[in-house]
Amino acid sequence: MLQTPWEYRYAHRTKSMGSSVIRELLKLTEQPDIISFAGGLPAPEVFPLEKFQEACNIVLRESGAQALQYSTTEGYRPLREMIARHTARYGIEVTADNVMITSGSQQALDFIGRLFVNRGDYIVVENPTYLGALQAWNAYGAQYVSVRSDEHGMIVDELEAALRVGPKFIYILPNFQNPTGTTLSLERRKQLVELADKYGVPIVEDDPYGQLRFEGEHLPSVVNVDSQYRGPNGGCYSGNVIYMSTFSKLLAPGLRLAWVIAPPEVTRKIVITKQAADLHTATFNQIVAYEVGKGGFLDEHVKVIRATYKERRDVMLETMAETFPSEVHWTHPEGGMFLWGILPEDMDAAEVLKVALEKKVAFVPGFPFHPNGGGKNTMRLNFSYSKPEDIREGITRLGTTLKELIAKR
């Protein structure tokens, strides 16, 4: 085959870049007759369409010239102030100067990689962990020290050994983790903050699902625990945690709006990084999100999301209990969008998926979420996207598939 002039011109780091397993899988599940639990998609039924239509009209009518113009790299200040006020309700002393708007959380993960990761640097992660973070940091040559997790999140008792290798930071999703749906206990959050401080290792807290709790008691974020551990800071957070969250799960992912809360000196570095990447996040999207979110609308809207997802989670759990073989186990998330299935050790979830697709049902095999290998017998199931009747039908099909495959063993 004729060699193109591009093949020997790519940067060395592209050798570490690969396509997202989940994104590739989603292409296979776009057929309308497949019931898919593979994506990490919010329910489109909870998108506040009328509120968005009203907000767009107001923004174009009252602030059209500003909304369609270039803006500051840090982000639309009223939106940043709204985020800071909302964050302060949970006991974290922040100002708009701590808040940086990004074009989705994935951009924030990429910026963190650019700022902190040199080739060969270690990052401490939960095992399993979010695939999007691995994909972002693989491009910068990161290596991973993984710490086991259980139904209460990362097993922090095993963290100290990982910290002795001198990692750049600890990456954690403490609430309804993607992919497992588990939540880091309060005791472990405190232990995590203390160990990170002892070894001088920063924490990157990724919290897209924290407000989607529909069972149990709210737990303070890791950045909150760190803030309390350090004491008063004069109203502007300057601790050991970079906190990330997003409007993708609260309003709509198509906005591509997320935010980072960090000490001011880190925020300034992210600003410089973003200036080189895209100048700023879309002005129109930011002003519309502010118009939608102000006046307490988010507090009421999130109740609708919680109720919708709780119903869907309950249907999935009930149907799994009814139809899955006893050899399969799974998590019981108290919020978020995912749960985690564990098959017998000698089963390969990727092989199960091939058979499940023949029955028109899909899920994500768990092995890509394990940064250092393993997890072939695990699977991630999304319960937020499909309607209850589709969840019942799809899980029944999957349960039948698993029973047939286990019987053949």
CORLINSUL-V327585 format. One line per field, one symbol per residue. phi: phi as a letter, one per 30 degrees, with the letter a starting at -180 (. if undefined). psi: psi as a letter, one per 40 degrees, with the letter a starting at -180 (. if undefined). burial: # if it has 9 or more other C-alpha atoms within 8 Angstrom, else .. Layout:
phi->???
psi->???
burial->???
This chain:
phi->.ddddddccddedddccbddedddddddcdddccdccddccddddcdddddddddddddddcbedddccebdddjddedddddddddddcicdbbeddcbdbdidddddddddddcccejdcbdbdbdbddddddddedcidcbcccebbdcjedddcdedddddiddaccbcdcheccdidbdddeddddedddddecicdccccbdcedcdbaicdcdddddddddddiebijbebccbccbaaddcccadddhbbbccaeeddedddedddedcaiadedeedddddddddiidedddddddeddddedddddddddddcddddcbadbdclibbbbcbdeedccdddddeddddcibbbceddddcdcjjidccacbccddddeddddddddddddedddddddd
psi->hhhieddeeiideedehiihddddddddeeheehhhfdifhihddehgddddddddddddddfddddeiiaiddihdddddddddddddeehgiideehhhigiddddddddddddhiheiihhiihiihddddddeddefiihhihiiaefahgddedddddeefidihhigdhfihedeihhidddddddddddddefhihhhhgeedefheiaihiiiddddddddeaieeehhfaehhhiaiededchdedfhiihhiiddddddddddddddediihddddddddddeieeddddddddddddddddddddddddddeiieehiiigieaaeiihihiideihddddddddddefiiahiedeehdfiaedfiihhheddiiddddddddddddddddddddd.
burial->............#..##..#.#.###..#....#######.##..#.....#..##.###..##..#.....####..#######.##...########################.#...###########.#################..#####.###.##...###################..######.###...##########.###.......######.....#..##.############.##..#########..#.###.###...###.#.##########..##..##.##########.###.##..##...#..#.###########...###..##.###..############...############.#.###.##########.#....
